[in-house]
């Protein structure tokens, strides 16, 4: 059985300094931007942009006329060159917005010795890399509740600057109460350790207008396996509480069961809105999760 207590101020100060250092990302942003660029270059071929037939003004290609189509669609000048009828297709120009929310709360600063990076650093790299590739593919991206959607090639630098200045985001466990457009898409990147009712309320609010979305669950390998034995002390970075565990090995069994139940709950929440869930461990390359997300976004838009 675990006993909990609130840390006194003298004991909290070191932990707070460590947390503030972990979440003070300004000095690390240049490195994270470079890392995200490396990831995005490996994914550049994964999305073919928005060049597809649809309502627009720019000519795309001629294609053979199909029986049953309206005769008004026939391009008679092109058809006069040979024995076939042709239709002039225009390029689809209805760009949709893709919004990102990247959790930067205290729990995201955790990194075990088994991880390649802290959860917040990996979340930022994933978000930046995806935004970069999507803009290259002709989409507009932005930070949910913080920026306008843009197709600027400097989207990564813009996102990084806004996040550095958004100090309020360090205390926010969930996404802002923003409502994207009906045909927009959101990518929420977090450890999603908040109570399931809170996660469900946030997802339902965003999806209420018909917005499609993806949950990216970033986890440290220790948070999944809990490989501890003997006596242990757990620190909650967000509530200043500690838990003394007498038998970490036995307690770990109950912990892993509860984590599995929590993940199943997240999957159910996403499934209820037709969203997707991707779990990414920080001991794995960022490119793995980025490629999966890129594929899911492309699939939802009918590109590829």
Beta strands, then each sheet from edge to edge (+ up, - down):
strand 1: 3-6
strand 2: 59-64
strand 3: 86-90
strand 4: 97-102
strand 5: 140-143
strand 6: 185-190
strand 7: 212-219
strand 8: 232-235
strand 9: 241-245
strand 10: 276-281
sheet 1: 1+ 9- 8+
sheet 2: 2+ 3-
sheet 3: 5+ 4+ 6+ 7+ 10+
end
